[in-house]
Amino acid sequence: MTGAEASWKQARRLLRAEHAGLLSTLSGHLGGYPYGTAVSYLTDQEARPFFLISQLAEHTRNIEQDTRVSFLVYEQSNDVQAGERLTVVGQAARMATTETLKERYLRYFPGAEPYFDLDFSFYRIEPVTLRYIGGPAMARWIAPGDIRPPRNSLMEQEADLLRRYNRDRAGDLQFLCRRYYGMSSSVAAMVGVDSDGFDLMADGQLLRFDFPDFVVDAGQAEAELARMLETGA
C-alpha cells in the first residue's frame, strides 16, 4: 500500500468513526461570510456525510441559497493539532427521508425521534475535494473517487445482519466490547455496518470497530466478525 493509499484509508476511517463535525456554509445574511455550526452526522455506504437539520436553521437557509459547504471532522484528543483531521469540501443537497434512512439514523441518535415530527430533513454532502491531516507533517489533498469505498451491497443487507446479531449474538457483542475497549456492558447492540467496520451501542456509548480491510457484502462482514471474536485482531 502506498502512502497516498494509506491516507485515503485513514481518512475514510476517521470519517466513519466520528459522529459530530463543524459544518461551514456561506451566509447570505452576512454577505457571504462563512458560518460554522456543529452538527451530528453519519456516513452512507459511499462514505458521504449526511445530517439531519431544521428548515428554520441558519445553516439550512444558507445551503438553500448556496450549496457550497465545507465540513470538518477531527479526532477527539487533548491535542487537536497532533491528531487526525479531515475537511470535506463539496455540495450539500437535501435527501429524501426514507424509512430505512430514518431507522438507521435513530439507531445512532435515538433522541432525535421527535425531530421527525418537526421541520427537519436530511442533507448529504457530495464531496468535490478533501483535505486530510494525519498529524504533524502529514497532509494530503484527496480526490472524491479515491476515498470512496468499493461497490458493495451492505446497504441492502445491513438491517438483516443487525437483526440476526442483536437477536442471536448479544453475548458475542458484549465480548467484543470487553476485548477491544475493556468495557463490561450490560447491553450491547450493533447499530450499523459498512465496508470499513461496524458500530456498537454499549450502555448508551457508541463504539467503533474497524475491519482490517474493506468488505463488500454481509458474508465478508460476518467472516471478519468471526475472526475478531476468535483472534482479537
JOMO-V90267 format. One record per run of one state. SS is the DSSP state (@ for helix, = for strand, . for the rest). FROM is the first residue (numbers start at 0). LEN is the number of residues. Records with the same first field share a line. If there is no record, write none. Layout:
SS->FROM-LEN ; FROM-LEN
//
This chain:
.->0-2 ; 17-2 ; 26-7 ; 40-1 ; 43-5 ; 54-3 ; 65-2 ; 74-5 ; 82-2 ; 95-3 ; 108-1 ; 117-2 ; 135-2 ; 142-1 ; 147-6 ; 168-1 ; 181-6 ; 194-2 ; 202-2 ; 210-7 ; 231-2
@->2-15 ; 57-8 ; 79-3 ; 98-10 ; 109-8 ; 143-4 ; 153-15 ; 169-12 ; 217-14
=->19-7 ; 33-7 ; 41-2 ; 48-6 ; 67-7 ; 84-11 ; 119-16 ; 137-5 ; 187-7 ; 196-6 ; 204-6
//
